[in-house]
Amino acid sequence: MDFVPLGLAADLVILTVRDGRLQVLLIRRGIPPYEGQWALPGGFVRPDEDLETTARRELAEETGLTTERIHLEQLATYGAPDRDPRGRVVSVAYLALVPDLPAPVAGSDAASASWIDVQKVRGLAFDHDRILTDGVERARAKLEYSPLATAFCPPEFTISELRGVYEAVWGTPLDPRNFHRKVTKTPDFVAPVGTTTTRDGGRPAQLFHRGTATTLHPPMTRA
């Protein structure tokens, strides 16, 4: 026999910015293995599903989140022989970036679901610590050369709110004036809506929405 039977699964690294912190959506497993332990949302691919369909189904089943305002992309494939005590399982991980959402509702085989500060996450089930680390680094890198920071924002946002996303994801404060200059001078990064808001406090701030750029020139480099 030249091959061994294996299972195929999809796991999700779902990131958002809440209260000025980068947070990840975790579920507390309600069944073995690792019952009672925190893990990334995910599950096995059904015979009639492709991988992304499985990822979106698991997102809805285990968290109650069905919003379409989610940036979803394949992250990496994980296939260590001993990564799952139930047998040989290969997992394709997805990275999802979402705006701040209400508290998730657990379902399926999840006992509970919660947003947790990524800096406080340790000891996840399976190899999910590694998958989370890879997902966070992918998000940090993509914010340098793509406009994906706007995926964490509402449809209309201020430059201050966008700066808060960068500061939360990169974990470092940024100079407000330099950041404003870089963002507004980067071609097609953001576009003015034509209205203002006072939700940041202080004087009215101009509202923007995502522009048409798919890559940033020059990039928003980390310090």
C-alpha positions in Angstrom: 0.0 0.0 0.0 1.6 3.2 -1.2 -0.6 5.6 0.8 -2.4 5.9 4.1 -6.0 7.1 4.6 -6.2 10.6 5.9 -8.7 13.3 6.9 -8.9 16.7 5.4 -9.8 19.7 7.5 -10.1 23.5 7.4 -9.1 25.7 10.3 -9.6 29.4 10.6 -7.5 32.2 12.1 -10.1 35.0 12.5 -8.6 38.3 13.5 -10.3 41.6 14.5 -9.4 44.8 16.4 -11.4 45.3 19.5 -10.7 47.9 22.2 -7.5 48.8 20.5 -6.1 45.3 20.6 -5.6 42.6 18.0 -7.9 39.7 19.0 -8.5 36.2 17.6 -11.7 34.2 17.7 -11.3 31.0 19.6 -13.7 28.2 20.5 -13.6 26.0 23.6 -13.8 22.4 22.4 -16.9 20.6 23.7 -15.8 17.1 22.6 -12.6 15.0 22.6 -9.8 15.3 21.8 -8.7 18.3 23.8 -12.2 18.7 25.4 -12.4 21.9 27.3 -9.3 23.4 25.6 -9.2 26.5 23.4 -8.8 26.0 19.7 -9.2 27.7 16.4 -12.6 27.2 14.7 -12.5 24.5 12.1 -13.6 21.0 11.0 -13.5 18.2 8.5 -14.2 18.7 4.8 -17.4 17.0 3.7 -17.5 14.9 0.5 -19.6 17.5 -1.4 -17.6 20.6 -0.2 -14.6 22.5 -1.4 -12.2 23.9 1.1 -13.5 27.4 1.3 -17.1 26.2 1.6 -16.0 24.1 4.6 -14.2 27.2 6.2 -17.3 29.4 5.8 -19.6 26.6 7.1 -17.5 26.0 10.2 -17.3 29.8 10.8 -21.1 29.9 10.9 -21.7 26.6 12.8 -19.1 27.2 15.6 -19.4 31.0 16.1 -22.7 32.1 14.6 -20.9 34.6 12.4 -22.3 34.7 8.8 -21.3 38.2 7.8 -20.2 38.7 4.2 -17.8 41.5 5.3 -15.0 39.1 5.8 -11.7 39.0 4.0 -10.8 35.3 3.7 -7.6 33.8 2.2 -5.7 30.6 2.3 -2.9 30.7 4.8 -0.9 27.4 4.7 -1.3 23.6 4.9 -0.3 21.7 8.0 0.3 17.9 7.8 2.6 16.7 10.5 1.9 13.0 11.1 1.2 13.5 14.8 -0.8 16.8 14.7 -4.1 15.0 15.5 -4.4 12.2 18.0 -7.4 10.7 16.0 -5.2 9.8 13.1 -3.5 11.4 10.0 -5.2 14.7 9.4 -4.1 17.4 7.0 -5.5 20.9 7.7 -5.7 23.8 5.2 -5.7 27.0 7.3 -7.5 30.2 6.3 -6.9 33.7 7.5 -10.0 35.9 8.0 -9.8 39.7 8.8 -13.1 41.2 10.0 -14.3 44.4 11.5 -15.3 44.5 15.1 -18.3 42.2 15.5 -20.7 41.3 18.3 -19.8 38.5 20.7 -19.9 35.1 18.8 -22.4 32.4 19.6 -20.9 28.9 20.0 -22.5 25.9 18.3 -21.8 22.4 16.8 -18.9 20.8 18.8 -17.9 24.1 20.5 -18.7 24.6 24.2 -18.1 28.4 23.9 -16.6 31.0 21.6 -14.8 34.2 22.5 -12.6 37.0 21.2 -9.2 36.8 23.0 -6.2 39.1 22.8 -3.6 37.3 20.7 -0.8 38.3 23.2 -2.6 36.2 25.8 -3.1 33.1 23.8 -1.1 30.0 24.8 -1.5 26.3 24.8 -4.1 25.9 22.0 -5.3 22.4 21.0 -3.6 20.5 18.2 -0.9 22.6 16.4 -3.1 25.7 16.6 -0.4 27.8 18.3 1.7 27.5 15.3 -1.2 28.2 12.9 -2.1 31.3 14.9 1.5 32.6 14.9 1.6 32.2 11.1 -1.7 33.9 10.7 -0.8 36.9 12.8 2.5 37.3 10.9 0.7 37.1 7.6 -1.7 39.9 8.7 1.2 42.1 9.9 3.1 41.7 6.6 0.1 42.2 4.4 -0.7 45.5 6.1 2.7 46.8 4.8 2.0 46.3 1.1 -1.8 45.9 0.7 -4.8 48.0 1.8 -6.2 45.1 3.9 -6.1 47.2 7.1 -9.4 48.6 5.8 -10.9 45.1 6.3 -10.8 45.7 10.0 -12.7 49.0 9.6 -16.3 49.9 9.1 -17.2 50.9 5.5 -16.5 54.5 6.3 -13.6 55.3 8.7 -11.3 58.1 9.8 -7.6 58.1 9.4 -7.3 57.9 13.1 -9.4 54.7 13.2 -7.2 53.3 10.4 -4.1 54.2 12.4 -5.5 52.4 15.4 -5.7 49.2 13.2 -2.1 49.4 12.3 -1.0 50.1 15.9 -3.0 47.1 17.1 -1.8 44.7 14.5 1.8 45.8 14.6 1.8 46.3 18.3 3.5 49.7 18.2 2.4 53.4 18.3 2.7 55.4 15.1 3.1 59.2 14.7 -0.3 60.6 13.8 0.9 63.3 11.4 3.4 61.0 9.5 0.7 58.3 9.3 -1.9 60.7 7.9 0.5 62.0 5.3 1.6 58.5 4.2 -2.0 57.2 3.9 -3.4 60.2 2.0 -0.5 60.4 -0.3 -0.4 56.7 -1.2 -2.2 56.5 -4.6 -5.7 55.0 -4.3 -5.2 53.7 -0.8 -8.2 55.6 0.6 -10.8 57.9 -0.9 -12.7 60.7 0.9 -16.4 60.2 1.4 -17.2 63.9 1.5 -18.6 64.0 5.1 -17.1 64.2 8.6 -17.7 62.7 12.0 -17.0 63.6 15.6 -17.0 60.0 16.9 -13.2 60.2 17.4 -13.8 63.1 19.8 -12.6 66.7 19.3 -12.9 68.4 16.0 -14.8 66.8 13.1 -12.7 64.3 11.2 -13.0 63.5 7.5 -14.4 60.1 6.6 -12.8 57.8 4.0 -13.5 54.5 2.4 -11.2 52.0 0.8 -9.8 53.1 -2.5 -9.1 51.0 -5.7 -5.5 50.0 -5.0 -4.6 46.4 -4.6 -1.0 47.0 -3.6 0.5 50.0 -1.8 3.3 52.1 -3.5 5.2 53.0 -1.4 4.5 50.4 1.2 3.5 51.2 4.8 6.7 49.8 6.4 6.9 48.7 10.0 9.5 50.5 12.2 
